[in-house]
Amino acid sequence: MQKKTNNDIPFLVFNNLSQHPGLFHAITTRAGGISPAPFDSLNLGLNTEDTPENILRNHQMVSGALAFNLQSLVSTKQVHGSRCLNVTGSPSPADPGSVTYTHEGYDALITDRPGIVLTIRVADCVPILLYDPEAKVVAVVHAGWKGTLVGIAGIAVGQMCRAFGAQEARIRAGIGPSIGPCCFEVGSEVAELFHQAFTGSTNYMTRRAGSTYLDLKQANHAQLVGSGLVPQHIETGDFCTACRSDVFFSHRREQGKTGRFALFAGLGS
Ligand SMILES: [Zn+2]
């Protein structure tokens, strides 16, 4: 990944996906916004205890820096599930004085419509970007441990192919900043679920000092390869959000009292 700065707001972009002029994408950090601690400062989380005014202003600053219209933003109230939404219509005009979810109950959004901007909001969960430059279809995915367990990334790949004519071998992927295996300690119940779902040495867990740690990014990388993506087409960000809670919001590190950063993606119009 590489860092860019627009209007004094820093963003991260994937190197592999930056090479495609038909795709726009960016991942925010916690820098550049107006929210006070513990949401300092670019909090984009709608279901946080930050004020609606701050959250709206932060969205306005991001849309200004990334040069998209906030009215074209499509988002979902994420539920750690397996449902992917095909976004085929324009978002219904929202009140310009507020920012709200356009959908609820989905953890991945897919579109082939230029001008629509998809977003996923996270603080430790894995944000994933998928793009087929020939079919011109883009998807954003939210994969926490529950979403990883149900295979949301692979489900999104399948839906891109079935509903939009994408082909697995053409899809480029970016796996964004999330909590790493250095910090993501899981309890025995979660460990057991991953043991059952991913057998043997590929259960993405390591044991250290009597504790079990899960590697969500590696698990999602493996799911994408298992879904037919070419490993060379997948870029994995090396940040751990908990190690780098100075840069990113981390739900685990900050014990739930934090904001959300976001992945934005859309097709050029
Ligand atoms: Zn870490």
Residues whose N, C-alpha, C, O or C-beta is under 5 A from the ligand:
A	BS01	ZN	G180 C182 C183 C240 A242 C243
